[in-house]
Amino acid sequence: MPTLAHSVRLTDDAVVILDRRRFPFERVWVRCTTAEDVAVAIEDMVTQSSGPYFAALFGMVLAAREARHLAPADAREALGRAGERLIASRATNNAIGKAVAVVLAEVDKSPGEDLVDAATRGAWIGDERYRAKSRALGEHTVKLLPDNARVLTHCWADTYLIATVEAAAHLGKRLSFVCTETRPYLQGARLTAETLAEMDVDTTLITDGMGASVLSQGMVDVLLTAADRVTMDGHVVNKVGTLGLAVAAHAFGVPFLAQVQAPDPAARTAAAVPIEHRPGTEVLHTLGVRTASDKVRGHYPAFDITPPRFVTTIVTDRGPFAPDAVADYHAREEP
Amino acid sequence: MPTLAHSVRLTDDAVVILDRRRFPFERVWVRCTTAEDVAVAIEDMVTQSSGPYFAALFGMVLAAREARHLAPADAREALGRAGERLIASRATNNAIGKAVAVVLAEVDKSPGEDLVDAATRGAWIGDERYRAKSRALGEHTVKLLPDNARVLTHCWADTYLIATVEAAAHLGKRLSFVCTETRPYLQGARLTAETLAEMDVDTTLITDGMGASVLSQGMVDVLLTAADRVTMDGHVVNKVGTLGLAVAAHAFGVPFLAQVQAPDPAARTAAAVPIEHRPGTEVLHTLGVRTASDKVRGHYPAFDITPPRFVTTIVTDRGPFAPDAVADYHAREEP
């Protein structure tokens, strides 16, 4: 099991989160004793990708523990506020909203029950639901790949990546990966590369500018990334850099598969998705060391939006969809 | 005048070369007292881009000083050997050959003259010739840009970049730049960003994965890069990363201008251009610090090849050409 498969843990008095900013060079766990601590950890990028989802699940458990002594109505209100605070910690990541919702649903379902018991059960339901969907998504993805597929990926697809590699092993298919380093945070060089290597997958690293070269030279069979969000009309919102790779894949005839559990019914099209801009100074540094002239500013749009014409297939936990048909997801039966 | 405009200097007893591997964090000059020292400095990447051209010009002056006491025939032979040594220091950089040729031509033109005087004159002729071509190229480029043009550039266009900014000032046009950091060597973050800032040009830095985002969002009016080589059928060979930006510029309707003094008559098409692959370990480090998992290998194609369908205009010292007409360069009059 790769280290990052379980990098957010609930303990008796805290949520401990593996610090992905320092992994794999150091294996440091950040201890959060309040829901606010968890929100700050998410804001500070201690964890990202699916990490905030799990952190928010267990952050809600901490909020329930904090609110336990209040009158029921006040406790429920405090829990709602904690959920809003967690959601606000990363505006573009709507998995956090789902984590909060699953915990609140379980709390609201059983009014007389101890708040912490209900919230904890909700958190574990959310945990298992996410992992089951990831497993289904991984299996659907692998069915679309040839044996010995050479896969180009970008950033860090987290549970989707792990599930895809596990599904390939299960189905007897071999995969190899080329991954981009994904500046400025180097999720590809650190998280993806380390995790693939931990899973014994042949892995080659490139810088973010080399994707088009690899695609044009026939070095890969498919571009495969996660999506932070997919709109109902098939736009793929993902880590900045995805768009350039998708456009190059399209130009050189390489299919682009984007993985997402489900398209977002709240986002009819790209205009509905706010793009988070992070501090430009992060572009000017690498692992905390200044790597740019001290006379310039940086620009850091954290995500980009790939229009459906550059997307081949959107793979969900309910199977693959053409981008212009992804809205059918919500009509398709759960597997 | 930006620091890098004159980063190779001839003194009474040496050639001193600004170390571009450490600029702008440290301003260290490497002192070369022999032509062999200059060749080693070029091999060690103390200077790159147009730097080796100037270093070779003045390296030939050092060779002439070393050979001054020899009999004329022996001195000429020693000078020829020094030229071959300099050319061998970077096999793919054919500007070095031109630098050696201009010095030898001046020496051979005046057999009775003091060797050092002739070689020094040759070096300064070569210096001025290169700068004049760059000025012409810069002026032709600026004529193609709107006022207040917002320019996306990649890597480090060296004298072409400086000449373009100077021409814009001369013609009363304002420019602003977005530049990519250009991993793994960070030429964009260090050389381009610092130089533009030194020239009071508004400059924003992005990582190599953000170009398509900037292009798709209407943040720039033009993509402008140098080209290490342009083939006679309009392929642009330049620092890896150029291809992805060119494909994205094409997809989002932004023109791509590539600057080169002249297309290479020895390269009819892309197949004639060998692509240098550098050690993959360079992708795994940033400024000498490990930035990737220690379990993976790196892949480092130093250049990529942009097909003519993704290039709008090739700008030369003799003016602009459509990529499919760039072979006409050699028929066009010098300005």
Boltz contact constraints between the chains, C-beta under 6 A:
constraints:
  - contact:
      token1: [A, 24]
      token2: [B, 293]
      max_distance: 6.0
  - contact:
      token1: [A, 183]
      token2: [B, 207]
      max_distance: 6.0
  - contact:
      token1: [A, 184]
      token2: [B, 207]
      max_distance: 6.0
  - contact:
      token1: [A, 186]
      token2: [B, 291]
      max_distance: 6.0
  - contact:
      token1: [A, 189]
      token2: [B, 291]
      max_distance: 6.0
  - contact:
      token1: [A, 189]
      token2: [B, 292]
      max_distance: 6.0
  - contact:
      token1: [A, 193]
      token2: [B, 292]
      max_distance: 6.0
  - contact:
      token1: [A, 193]
      token2: [B, 293]
      max_distance: 6.0
  - contact:
      token1: [A, 193]
      token2: [B, 296]
      max_distance: 6.0
  - contact:
      token1: [A, 194]
      token2: [B, 293]
      max_distance: 6.0
  - contact:
      token1: [A, 197]
      token2: [B, 295]
      max_distance: 6.0
  - contact:
      token1: [A, 197]
      token2: [B, 296]
      max_distance: 6.0
  - contact:
      token1: [A, 203]
      token2: [B, 296]
      max_distance: 6.0
  - contact:
      token1: [A, 204]
      token2: [B, 297]
      max_distance: 6.0
  - contact:
      token1: [A, 204]
      token2: [B, 299]
      max_distance: 6.0
  - contact:
      token1: [A, 205]
      token2: [B, 283]
      max_distance: 6.0
  - contact:
      token1: [A, 205]
      token2: [B, 292]
      max_distance: 6.0
  - contact:
      token1: [A, 205]
      token2: [B, 296]
      max_distance: 6.0
  - contact:
      token1: [A, 205]
      token2: [B, 298]
      max_distance: 6.0
  - contact:
      token1: [A, 206]
      token2: [B, 299]
      max_distance: 6.0
  - contact:
      token1: [A, 207]
      token2: [B, 183]
      max_distance: 6.0
  - contact:
      token1: [A, 207]
      token2: [B, 184]
      max_distance: 6.0
  - contact:
      token1: [A, 207]
      token2: [B, 283]
      max_distance: 6.0
  - contact:
      token1: [A, 208]
      token2: [B, 208]
      max_distance: 6.0
  - contact:
      token1: [A, 208]
      token2: [B, 209]
      max_distance: 6.0
  - contact:
      token1: [A, 209]
      token2: [B, 208]
      max_distance: 6.0
  - contact:
      token1: [A, 209]
      token2: [B, 240]
      max_distance: 6.0
  - contact:
      token1: [A, 209]
      token2: [B, 241]
      max_distance: 6.0
  - contact:
      token1: [A, 210]
      token2: [B, 240]
      max_distance: 6.0
  - contact:
      token1: [A, 211]
      token2: [B, 244]
      max_distance: 6.0
  - contact:
      token1: [A, 212]
      token2: [B, 243]
      max_distance: 6.0
  - contact:
      token1: [A, 212]
      token2: [B, 244]
      max_distance: 6.0
  - contact:
      token1: [A, 212]
      token2: [B, 247]
      max_distance: 6.0
  - contact:
      token1: [A, 213]
      token2: [B, 240]
      max_distance: 6.0
  - contact:
      token1: [A, 213]
      token2: [B, 301]
      max_distance: 6.0
  - contact:
      token1: [A, 213]
      token2: [B, 304]
      max_distance: 6.0
  - contact:
      token1: [A, 240]
      token2: [B, 209]
      max_distance: 6.0
  - contact:
      token1: [A, 240]
      token2: [B, 210]
      max_distance: 6.0
  - contact:
      token1: [A, 240]
      token2: [B, 213]
      max_distance: 6.0
  - contact:
      token1: [A, 241]
      token2: [B, 209]
      max_distance: 6.0
  - contact:
      token1: [A, 243]
      token2: [B, 212]
      max_distance: 6.0
  - contact:
      token1: [A, 244]
      token2: [B, 211]
      max_distance: 6.0
  - contact:
      token1: [A, 244]
      token2: [B, 212]
      max_distance: 6.0
  - contact:
      token1: [A, 244]
      token2: [B, 244]
      max_distance: 6.0
  - contact:
      token1: [A, 244]
      token2: [B, 248]
      max_distance: 6.0
  - contact:
      token1: [A, 247]
      token2: [B, 212]
      max_distance: 6.0
  - contact:
      token1: [A, 247]
      token2: [B, 247]
      max_distance: 6.0
  - contact:
      token1: [A, 247]
      token2: [B, 248]
      max_distance: 6.0
  - contact:
      token1: [A, 247]
      token2: [B, 251]
      max_distance: 6.0
  - contact:
      token1: [A, 248]
      token2: [B, 244]
      max_distance: 6.0
  - contact:
      token1: [A, 248]
      token2: [B, 247]
      max_distance: 6.0
  - contact:
      token1: [A, 251]
      token2: [B, 247]
      max_distance: 6.0
  - contact:
      token1: [A, 283]
      token2: [B, 205]
      max_distance: 6.0
  - contact:
      token1: [A, 283]
      token2: [B, 207]
      max_distance: 6.0
  - contact:
      token1: [A, 286]
      token2: [B, 286]
      max_distance: 6.0
  - contact:
      token1: [A, 291]
      token2: [B, 186]
      max_distance: 6.0
  - contact:
      token1: [A, 291]
      token2: [B, 189]
      max_distance: 6.0
  - contact:
      token1: [A, 292]
      token2: [B, 189]
      max_distance: 6.0
  - contact:
      token1: [A, 292]
      token2: [B, 193]
      max_distance: 6.0
  - contact:
      token1: [A, 292]
      token2: [B, 205]
      max_distance: 6.0
  - contact:
      token1: [A, 293]
      token2: [B, 24]
      max_distance: 6.0
  - contact:
      token1: [A, 293]
      token2: [B, 193]
      max_distance: 6.0
  - contact:
      token1: [A, 293]
      token2: [B, 194]
      max_distance: 6.0
  - contact:
      token1: [A, 293]
      token2: [B, 197]
      max_distance: 6.0
  - contact:
      token1: [A, 295]
      token2: [B, 197]
      max_distance: 6.0
  - contact:
      token1: [A, 296]
      token2: [B, 193]
      max_distance: 6.0
  - contact:
      token1: [A, 296]
      token2: [B, 197]
      max_distance: 6.0
  - contact:
      token1: [A, 296]
      token2: [B, 203]
      max_distance: 6.0
  - contact:
      token1: [A, 296]
      token2: [B, 205]
      max_distance: 6.0
  - contact:
      token1: [A, 297]
      token2: [B, 204]
      max_distance: 6.0
  - contact:
      token1: [A, 298]
      token2: [B, 205]
      max_distance: 6.0
  - contact:
      token1: [A, 299]
      token2: [B, 204]
      max_distance: 6.0
  - contact:
      token1: [A, 299]
      token2: [B, 206]
      max_distance: 6.0
  - contact:
      token1: [A, 301]
      token2: [B, 213]
      max_distance: 6.0
  - contact:
      token1: [A, 304]
      token2: [B, 213]
      max_distance: 6.0
